[in-house]
Amino acid sequence: MRKIFALVSFLILVMSCDDGDVIFVELDFDDTFEACGELVFYNTKESPAESISLQISSPTLTLADIFEVEPSETNPLLVELVNPEIQGNIDGSNNLFNYRSYNTLTDNLFCNDVPPSNLGITQDLSSSDGSYTITTTYAEDDNDGIPAEMEDINGNGDLYDDDTDGDGLTNFLDPDDDGDNVLTSTELIDYDNDDDDDDPLTNPQDTDGDGIPNYLDTDDDGDGVLTIDEENVSQDQNPSNDYTNPNLADYLNPDVAIMVPATAYRVHTITQTYEVSVIVENISFPNLNQDTFDFGSLQNANTTSTRTVTPEF
């Protein structure tokens, strides 16, 4: 439960009692919300049974619009959000902000063609005006086993100017940092674990002992043939599955120095992460006035995705 978000509000209900009591209502929702359809943001809780929702119909908006990215103008291999911030107005007609309470909470309250048959709404408040702001933060990572902050090779604090293989993808987004078609995550495997800490980053593999760890070395075994050109068995942009000696891949075997020139880089997969927040302001319910409501963070399977890039060879 969140920093109780207190719509701590004055909900003045006209009661049948004579003393005109003022009833204080505290709306306490957690700090995550969900989304569905075109487009409804909502949060529910069971005790008491309540929901809060924002429906946006004009202009038409979908989650795909929120997650849309486009190539960067400075580097076509990089992308940026099309809509990092979306703002609109609540009008009580096309764009609705609702609070509801129920006898009991049922499944599938929102975005269903057929409403639940046992839905019992005890209170339904809709704001006649207000505004909403949808803010999306976008991040990417190569998930190669090296924390992004450790891929700042030149140590200047700028992760975007470290590109060891010069393929256009900065190291923290490049699952193959040295461009040899063997994934960094593969080249980090600590086969001998000489230091007994099971952490390849404290003693990264350096097969040829030249002081350059394999994941940054274009000739891992030091045999004079670039790793990318040591596909002697199958030319599938993956030297790690080519074995002349069944116990050691050719790119790690200095006794095998046969060159088969590579023709392409392998497909690179980059993980995308979206953080979406929604804030509603200047709310005006008939019997409930609240200046701001923070929905929190969106929970949705699409907040984590991937994209693929194949650098130009």
N, C-alpha and C positions, 0 to 999 in steps of 0.2 A: 504494500500500500504506500502510496506516495505521500510525501509532504502534503499532508492532506490538502487536497485542493479544495478549498472551501468556497464553494459557491456560497459561503456563509452569508446567507441572504435573508432578506425579510420577505417571507412568503405570507402575504396577508390573505387568509381565506375567510370568506364570509361563512361563518358557522351558525348553526342554529342556536348556539348558546347566547344568553343575554349579555354576558359581560364583555363581548367583543374581544376575546383573547387574541393576541398576536402569536402565531405559531412560527417558531424558528426552524428552518429546515437547513440541514447541512448535507450537501451533495458530495459524497466521498467516493471518487472513482480512482482506479489505479492509474499508473503512468504509461500504459500501453493501450492502443486502440486497433481496430480492424477496419477493413474497407471491402466493398464489393460493388458490383454493378457500375453504372455510369452516372454519378459516382456517389457513394454514401460512405461517410466515415462514422463509426459508431463505437460505443463502449457500453458494456452492460455489467450489472452485478446482481447477485442473488439475494442478498440480505441487507437492506430491503430490496425488493425487486424493482430495479430502475434501469433506464437507458438514457443515453445522451447521443444525439446524432446530428450530423450535418449532411444534407443532401444538396448536391450541386447539379443543376440542370441547364443553366444558361450562364456562360457558354458551355456547351457539352464538354465534359472532361472525363478522362479515363486514367487508370493507373499507368497505362502505356505512355500517356502524355507526360506524366510526372517522371517516369523512368527513362524518357527518351534522351539519347545522347547523339552527338554529331562529331565528325572529325574536327580536330583543332586546326585553326588557320595556320599555325606555325609548324605543325607536324602532323601529317595525315595518319600516322600510326597511333596518335594519342586522341582521346575523345574528351568532350566536356558536355555538361548538362545543357539541354536546350531551354529548360524552364526551371532554373534553380529557385525561383520564387514566383508563386502565383497568388494574385490577390483578387478578391471579388466582394460583392455586396450581398447581404442577406435581405431578401425582400418579402419573405413570408409567402411567396407564391412559387417562383422558379427555384430559388435557393432557400432552403428551410433549415432552421436550427431548432431542434425539438428536445424537450425533456419529457419523459413519460415514466409513470409508475404503474405497477401491475399487481393483480392479486397474487399471481405466481409467475415466475419467469419460465418461459418455454424456449425450446430450441428454435433456431432459424427465424429469429424475429425480423431480420432485415433481408432485403433483396430476394424475396420469393414471390413467384407469380400468384401463389395461393397462400394467404396469411394463415398462421396456425389456428386451428379450429377452437382451441381452448384459450385463446388470447383474451385476457380480461384487463383492459386498461382502466385504471382508477383515476388517473390524472394525465392530461395531455396539454402541455404548454408549448407554444410556438412563438419564436421571436419575430416581430414584424419588421425589424431592421437590424443593422449591425454590419460587420465586415469580417472576412476571414483571410488568413494568410497561410499558405502552404509553403513550407521551406524544405528544400531537399539538399542534403549534403552527400556528395559523391566521392567515393574512394576506390582505388584499384590496388591490387597487389599480385605478385607472381606466385605466391605460395611455394617458393622454391626451398624453404627451410632456413632461409637467412632473413632475420628481421630487417625491415626496410631501413632502419637507422644505421645498420651495419653495412649497407650497400652504398654509403656515401664515401666512395673510394678516395676522393681528394680531400675529404674532411672539411669542406667549406660550408656544410649545412644545407646545401642545395642538392636534393636528390635527382633533380632533372638534368644535371650536367655530368652524370657519371654513366657512360655508355662504353663499356670495355671493348665490345666487339664492333662498335660503330654501325650497328644495323638500324639505328633510329629509335630503338627502345631502350630507355634508361634502365639501369641494372635492377632497380627495385620492381620493375614491371616486366623484366625479361627472364623467362624461365630457363633460358640458356645464355648465361652471362658472357661466355667466351665465344659464342657462335660456332661451336664445333659439332652441333647437332646431337650432343649428349646433354640431357637435361642436368641443370645444376643440382637438382635433388638427387639424381643418380650419382653425380660426381662427389657428393658430400658423404656418401655411405662410408662409414668408418669400418672397413673390413677387418683391420687388425686390432683396432681399439688399443693402441699401444699405451695410452695414458689411463686406461681403465675407467674413464668417466662417461662412456657412452654418449659423448657429445662431439660430433664431427667438427663443430666450429672452433673448438679449443685446439684441435690438431688436425686441420683439414688434410685430406689425402693429397700427397704430392709424389706421384709415382716415379718421376724421373729425378726427384731430389734437386730441382733447379731453383727452389725457393718460391716458386709460383704454384699455389694450390691448383689441383686439377680443374676446379670449376672456373678458373680464370686463365687456364693454360691451353693454348691452341694445339700443342703437341704434347699430350699427356705422358707418353712413354719416352719422349726424347729420341725417337729413332729417325728423325728428319722428315717424316711424313706427317702432315697435319692430320689431326684426329678426324676431321671432317672428311678426309680423303681415304680413310681406312675402312671402307665398306667393301670387303672382299667377297662376301657371301651374298648379301642381299642389299641392293641399292634402294633403301626405303627411308633415307634421311635419319638413320638411327644406327650409328656405329657400335652401340653397346650390345647389339645382338649378332655381331659378326665374330665367329670363333674359328680360327684355324687349329689352335690348341684348345681342346674342349674345356680346359680349366681356366683359361684366361682370354678375355676379349682381345681382339687384335689391337685395338687402340691403346691398350695397356701393356702390350707385349712387345718389347724392343726387338725381339727376334723375328718379328713379322713386320716387314717394311715394304709392303706392296701398295702402290698408290693407285687408287681408282678415283679420279677426279669427281668431286661432288658437283651436282647441277642445281641444287636448290636447298634452301633452309627448310627445316621442319615447321609445321604449324605450331604457333605459340598460343597457349591458353592463358587468359588473364581473368582473375576473379574480380567481380564488380560488387560493391556494397553501397547500398543507399540507406540513408537515415532521413526519415520523413517526419516532420512535426506539423501540427495544425493548431493555430491559435485563432479563436473567435473573440472579437472585441465589440464593445458598445451594444451589448445584448439588451433587448427590451422585451420581456415577457409581460403578459397582462398582470400577473400577480407576483412576478419575480424579477427583480432588477439586479443584474450582475454585469460588471464592466468587462471582465475578461474571463475566458475559459481556455485553458491549455489542455488539449487532448493528450499530450505526451508524445510517445514515439510509436510509429506504425509497426504492427506485427503482420507480416505478409511474406509468403514464400518468395515473392518476386523481389524482395529487398536484397537478396543475394543471387547473383547470376554470373555468367561468364561470357566473354567474347573471345574470338580467335583472330589472330593476326599472323600473316606470313610475310616476314621482311623480304624486301627485294634482294635477290642474290647477286 
